[in-house]
Amino acid sequence: QVHLQESGPGQLKPSETLSLTCTVSGGSVSNGAYYWNWIRQPPGKGLEWIGYVYYSGITKYKSSLKSRVAISGDMSKNQFSLKMSSVTVADTAVYYCAREPLIYSSSSYFDFWGQGTLVTVSS
Amino acid sequence: EIVLTQSPGTLSLSPGERATLSCRASETISRAFLAWYQHKPGRAPRLLIYGASYRATGIPDRFSGSGSGTDFTLTIIRLEPEDFAVYYCQQYGSSPQTFGQGTKVEIK
C-alpha cells in the first residue's frame, strides 16, 4: 500500500516562503508511471490543484500560481517538495500531496493522498 | 476552467438508506474523465470512482458511479456507518483538473 506523508512548518508570516515535503513509502517517486502532485484546500473552500513533478524533473503548475510555485523531487530520499514564495493570508490551507497515474498524456485522477498538513499564514 | 457544482450540499440519511449525490459540470467533460473521492476529517481522501463508473481497487460494490457529458452521479446503496463523510467529484478531462465543493453525507 502506498503511503504519502506531508511535513513542514505550520505557521508562516506574509511574504515568507512556504516549504513542504511529501515522503512516499510503498512506492517510488522515480516510477515513470506517475505524477506527484500538490493540492490544497483553504478553510471552508474547495480543493485546488497546485501542480506536479514527474520523475524526469518535468513540472506543471496551475497558471494562476505558476509565478510563485516550484515543485521538485528527491529520488534519493523518495520525496518531493513544494515551495511557494510571497505567501499571503489567502494561502492559508490544508496542503495535500497525492499520486496521479499517467493516462496517455492527459490529466488524471489521484489514487493515493496524504492526510494533509495545515499551513496558516498570519502576521 | 471547468466548474463542478455538487448537490445537495448536505445529505441527512440513516444507515441502510440510499444516497444519491450529483455533480454537474459547466461544460462537457471529455471521455467521462470524472472521479469521486470520500474524505473523512484528518484522513487522506480516498479514491472511490474514476472514469465516471469504474470502482477503484478495494472499493465495495455498494458504491457506483454513472453519468456522461455534464451530469454525473455517485450512488451509495445501503449506507454503512463508515460511509458518513464528505464526497468530492473531480474532472480530469480538461486542464487544470478541478474539484466540486463537496457533499456532506451525515447521519440523520
Chai-1 contact restraints between the chains, C-beta under 6 A:
chainA,res_idxA,chainB,res_idxB,connection_type,confidence,min_distance_angstrom,max_distance_angstrom,comment,restraint_id
A,G46,B,F99,contact,1.0,0.0,6.0,A-B,restraint_1
A,G46,B,Q101,contact,1.0,0.0,6.0,A-B,restraint_2
A,L47,B,F99,contact,1.0,0.0,6.0,A-B,restraint_3
A,W49,B,P96,contact,1.0,0.0,6.0,A-B,restraint_4
A,W49,B,Q97,contact,1.0,0.0,6.0,A-B,restraint_5
A,K62,B,P96,contact,1.0,0.0,6.0,A-B,restraint_6
A,S107,B,Y92,contact,1.0,0.0,6.0,A-B,restraint_7
A,S107,B,S95,contact,1.0,0.0,6.0,A-B,restraint_8
A,S107,B,Q97,contact,1.0,0.0,6.0,A-B,restraint_9
A,S108,B,Y92,contact,1.0,0.0,6.0,A-B,restraint_10
A,Y109,B,A35,contact,1.0,0.0,6.0,A-B,restraint_11
A,Y109,B,Y50,contact,1.0,0.0,6.0,A-B,restraint_12
A,Y109,B,Y92,contact,1.0,0.0,6.0,A-B,restraint_13
A,D111,B,L47,contact,1.0,0.0,6.0,A-B,restraint_14
A,W113,B,A44,contact,1.0,0.0,6.0,A-B,restraint_15
A,W113,B,P45,contact,1.0,0.0,6.0,A-B,restraint_16
A,G114,B,A44,contact,1.0,0.0,6.0,A-B,restraint_17
A,Q115,B,R43,contact,1.0,0.0,6.0,A-B,restraint_18
A,Q115,B,A44,contact,1.0,0.0,6.0,A-B,restraint_19
